[in-house]
Amino acid sequence: MVAEAARAERGTTGATVDVLLAARVLRAAGGALWDQARLHGELARIEWIAEQRRLARCAVFAVAVVVLLACASAALGSAALVLAWDTPWRLAVAIALPLVYAALAGVALLRLRSAWARASGAFAATRSEIAADLALLRSRL
């Protein structure tokens, strides 16, 4: 009742008072908000460095796996053809090898896609801290 009377006396509406109150709160909390934003930036920078290192390690191991699997596949295919060369199975082995390689490549692609989908945990700490701060700001305003 007193607040309504004060508003009527000044000729302001409730929305104007709420905006002014919010502006005063934000001005008073400006330093704290700046510090919090700086901390979020620092956390994001640290997580980005960790994510870069993880991705670099994954890339190195992925290249190594691809090269070694290609070598092993070529050696295995050559050995199978050498063993089947003087038999009636020579043509069947020559046709089956590329099909087996294609099937294995499909399985590897599916595994790669599922591993990539699981990597959504990047910057989880930063996202949760920002969400918590936004919730706190909403509760205070």
C-alpha positions as CSV (number, residue, x, y, z in Angstrom):
1,M,0.0,0.0,0.0
2,V,2.8,2.5,0.9
3,A,4.7,1.7,-2.3
4,E,1.5,2.2,-4.4
5,A,0.9,5.5,-2.7
6,A,4.5,6.6,-3.3
7,R,4.1,5.6,-7.0
8,A,0.9,7.5,-7.4
9,E,2.4,10.5,-5.7
10,R,5.4,10.5,-8.1
11,G,3.2,9.6,-11.0
12,T,5.3,6.5,-11.9
13,T,4.1,3.0,-12.8
14,G,5.2,-0.3,-11.4
15,A,7.2,-1.2,-14.6
16,T,9.2,2.0,-14.4
17,V,10.1,1.4,-10.7
18,D,11.1,-2.2,-11.5
19,V,13.4,-1.1,-14.3
20,L,15.0,1.5,-12.1
21,L,15.4,-1.0,-9.3
22,A,17.0,-3.4,-11.7
23,A,19.4,-0.7,-13.0
24,R,20.4,0.2,-9.4
25,V,21.0,-3.5,-8.5
26,L,23.1,-4.0,-11.7
27,R,25.1,-0.8,-11.0
28,A,25.8,-1.9,-7.4
29,A,26.8,-5.4,-8.5
30,G,28.8,-4.2,-11.5
31,G,32.2,-5.0,-10.0
32,A,31.1,-8.4,-8.9
33,L,29.5,-9.2,-12.3
34,W,32.8,-8.1,-14.0
35,D,34.8,-10.4,-11.7
36,Q,32.5,-13.3,-12.3
37,A,32.7,-12.7,-16.1
38,R,36.5,-12.7,-15.8
39,L,36.4,-16.0,-13.9
40,H,34.1,-17.5,-16.5
41,G,36.5,-16.5,-19.2
42,E,39.5,-17.9,-17.3
43,L,37.6,-21.2,-16.8
44,A,36.7,-21.4,-20.5
45,R,40.3,-20.7,-21.5
46,I,41.5,-23.5,-19.2
47,E,38.9,-25.9,-20.6
48,W,39.7,-24.9,-24.2
49,I,43.4,-25.7,-23.6
50,A,42.5,-29.1,-22.2
51,E,40.1,-29.8,-25.1
52,Q,42.8,-28.8,-27.6
53,R,45.3,-31.3,-26.0
54,R,42.6,-34.0,-26.0
55,L,41.8,-33.4,-29.7
56,A,45.5,-33.3,-30.7
57,R,46.1,-36.7,-28.9
58,C,43.0,-38.1,-30.6
59,A,44.2,-36.9,-34.0
60,V,47.6,-38.4,-33.5
61,F,46.3,-41.8,-32.4
62,A,43.6,-41.8,-35.2
63,V,46.3,-41.3,-37.8
64,A,48.5,-44.0,-36.3
65,V,45.5,-46.4,-36.3
66,V,44.6,-45.7,-39.9
67,V,48.2,-46.1,-41.1
68,L,48.8,-49.3,-39.1
69,L,45.4,-50.8,-40.1
70,A,46.1,-50.0,-43.8
71,C,49.5,-51.8,-43.5
72,A,48.0,-54.8,-41.7
73,S,45.1,-55.0,-44.2
74,A,47.5,-54.9,-47.2
75,A,49.7,-57.6,-45.7
76,L,46.8,-59.8,-44.8
77,G,45.2,-59.4,-48.2
78,S,48.5,-60.2,-49.9
79,A,49.0,-63.2,-47.7
80,A,45.5,-64.5,-48.5
81,L,46.0,-64.0,-52.2
82,V,49.4,-65.8,-52.1
83,L,47.9,-68.7,-50.2
84,A,44.9,-68.9,-52.6
85,W,46.8,-68.3,-55.8
86,D,47.2,-71.9,-57.0
87,T,43.7,-72.9,-55.9
88,P,40.2,-72.5,-57.5
89,W,39.5,-70.0,-54.7
90,R,41.8,-67.3,-56.1
91,L,39.0,-65.2,-57.7
92,A,36.7,-65.6,-54.6
93,V,39.5,-64.3,-52.3
94,A,40.3,-61.4,-54.7
95,I,36.6,-60.4,-54.6
96,A,36.1,-61.0,-50.9
97,L,39.0,-58.9,-49.7
98,P,37.7,-55.5,-50.8
99,L,34.2,-56.4,-49.4
100,V,35.7,-57.3,-46.0
101,Y,37.7,-54.1,-46.0
102,A,34.6,-52.0,-46.9
103,A,32.6,-53.7,-44.1
104,L,35.3,-53.1,-41.6
105,A,35.5,-49.4,-42.7
106,G,31.8,-49.1,-42.2
107,V,32.0,-50.5,-38.6
108,A,34.9,-48.1,-37.9
109,L,32.9,-45.2,-39.2
110,L,30.0,-46.1,-37.0
111,R,32.3,-46.3,-34.0
112,L,33.8,-42.9,-34.8
113,R,30.4,-41.3,-35.1
114,S,29.4,-42.6,-31.7
115,A,32.7,-41.5,-30.1
116,W,32.2,-38.1,-31.6
117,A,28.7,-37.8,-30.2
118,R,29.9,-38.7,-26.7
119,A,32.4,-35.8,-26.8
120,S,29.7,-33.3,-25.9
121,G,31.1,-32.9,-22.4
122,A,33.4,-30.2,-23.5
123,F,33.2,-27.0,-21.4
124,A,30.7,-28.7,-19.1
125,A,32.1,-26.8,-16.0
126,T,31.9,-23.5,-17.8
127,R,28.3,-24.1,-18.9
128,S,27.2,-25.3,-15.5
129,E,28.8,-22.2,-13.8
130,I,27.2,-19.8,-16.2
131,A,23.8,-21.5,-15.7
132,A,24.2,-21.3,-11.9
133,D,25.1,-17.6,-12.1
134,L,22.1,-16.9,-14.4
135,A,19.8,-18.7,-12.0
136,L,21.2,-16.7,-9.1
137,L,20.8,-13.4,-11.0
138,R,17.2,-14.3,-11.9
139,S,16.4,-15.1,-8.3
140,R,17.8,-11.8,-7.1
141,L,16.1,-9.6,-9.8
